[in-house]
Amino acid sequence: MSRGTRDRPGRPRRSRPATARPATARPATARPATARPATAAALTAAAAAGTARAAYAALSRRPPGGATTWTRTNHRGDQLTLLEGPALAAGSVAVSVLGPGLPPQVRAALAVAGTGAAAFGGYDDLAGSGSRRGFRGHLGALARGEVTTGAVKLGGIGATGLASAALLGGGPFDVAINAGLVAGGANLLNLFDLRPGRALKVALAGGALLASRPAARPAVAAPLGAAIALLPEDLGERAMLGDAGANALGALLGTAAAASLSRPARLALLAMITGLTAASEVVSFTAVIERTPALRWLDMLGRRPVPAAPVPGRDDPPAEPREAGATAATAPS
C-alpha cells in the first residue's frame, strides 16, 4: 500500500490502544509516595514522644541515687528535677535506632552522639561545682593544672562528635566538619538552657528548619518528638534539661544536619555555631533576649509570669542561672 493510499482522506488512521501508553497510566499507589516519608517521620516523632514520657515517669518514680541527687534550684529559687534530660535522651536515642527510613550508619551516628553527649553532660550535672563556666573558664583552669568536670565534658563531647562523624563517613574534611557540627551543636544548645523552655524552643525551631528538607526528616523526627513531649514539664518549671538533656539534644540535631545537608550548607551552619559560641563568652544571651521585644515574647511564650517585684534572697538570680544549685549541696536534704 502506498503512502498516498494510507493517508487518504476519509480513511481513519490506526492508533494504539490507550492501555499502551504507560506514561499516562500510573498506578494509584504511586501518587502518595511523597507523603510516605512525612508519615513515617510523624510516626517516629510520636513514638519518641511516648517513649520520652514513659522514661520520665519511670525515672521520677524511682530516681537513680534518690530524688535529692537530681534536685536543683532554678532561676526563681524553686526546686525541680534534672530527670527531664535523661528521659529526653533515652527516648530520642531509642527511637532513632529503631525508627524507619535511616541508613545503618546514620542510626549508629545518632546513637553515639546522643548517648555520649548525655553521658558526659550528666557527669557534669551530677559532679560539677559550677565554679568555672564557658570555654575560657574551663580551659583556663586546665592550663593551671585543674581538671574541671566541664573540661572533661568538653573533651568527651569532642570525642563523641568525632566518633559520630567517622560513622557517617566521608573524607577527612567532611569528618572534621561533621564532628564540629555534632560537638558544636551539643555545646551551643546548652548555652541556651538558662530559662524554662528556652533551649527546647531553640531546638524545635532549628529542627523544624532541618525538617523542611525531606532527607533530614527521619533523623530529626525522634529528638523533636521527645522535645515536644517534655516541653510542658520545662515550661511549667517542674523539670529542667540540664547538661545531659541539652547536650544530647544539640548533638542529635547536629548529627541530623551532618547526615543530610550539603557541604556548603554544613560549612555555613558550622560558622554560625562557632560565631554564637564565641559571642557567648562576651555577651549574655539572656540580656540580648530581654532587650529585644520579639525575642522576649518568644522566650516568655508558655512560661509562668515573671514576679512583679523580686523577693530578696530568693529571686535574685546568679550570674549564670543554669548553674544555680549545680551541686548536690543546694538540694534540699
Phi, psi and omega in degrees: 000133182280163179299320182295324179291322183289330182260019185295137178303144177091347179256121184293141177278148178288142177225153180285150176296154181299330182289348181275005180252084185294335184294333183257005184238056179290141177294152183296333182289344181279341185295313182274020183300323181292342180275344183298312178301321179294320178295317178298320179295321179295319178294322178296317179297318179295320178295320179293322178298313179295321180293318179296318178295319179295320178295320180295319179295317181294317179293325180291326178291320181226079181294130178300124181082001180098157184297323184294335178299328185254004183271134179224167179256129182268192186293340178272345188096007179276153179268132178209173189257151175269002186292346175302321182297305177301324180294318179296315180297316181297314180296318182294312185291315183300315183283328177298323181289327186258344186291161182278164169084010182242135173294155182303322182291329178287320175302314180296319180295319178296319180297315180293316182297310182293316182291314181296314180295320178294320182294313181288325175294319177296324176300317179292324177300314189272329185250348185284151179260341182077009181284340177237139183225146175074170178302316184298317181293314183287318180289327176296318177295322180295322178296334178268007177090008180259118179266106180272162176296329177294323178293320176298318180296316180300314178294319180294318179289327174299315177295322177298316179298320179294318179296318180295318179296321178297323178294326179290335177087185183105176179285175181303323181294316179293322178298320179295317178298312184294323176297320177296323179294317182292306182292319180293321177296320178298314182289318184295315181297327178296330180291339179270353184277063182246344181219158182304127175078351187295310182297321179294322178296317177298317179297318180294322178294313179295320179294324178294322176296317177297319183292347175292344174263117183306327182294335183269344187301315180299328183280328183268348187300313184294309178298324178291320178298316178295322180295317179297320183295326184260358179302319178300324178295321181289312180295326179281000178057039172261340181206165177220155182294316188067181180295323181302311182286315183294316179297317181296315181296317178296321179294321179295318178292322176297322177294319178298319178295317180298327184276346190233342185267155175289165181300314178300320179293321179294321178296317179297317180294319179296322177296320179294316179299317180296317180296316179294322179295317178295321180295328182295341179287339184235347183234139176274119176300321180299317180296319179296317180296318181295330182274350183250110187306315182295317179292322179295321178297315178296321181294324181275350184300119179085356182270161173293145180299147176285136179302142181297321180227130180292147177270119182305134179081352181239312187260004176280109184284152174286179183299326180233092188303327182298332183272359180300126181066035185286352178246163181294345181294336181273349181284147180295140181274000000 
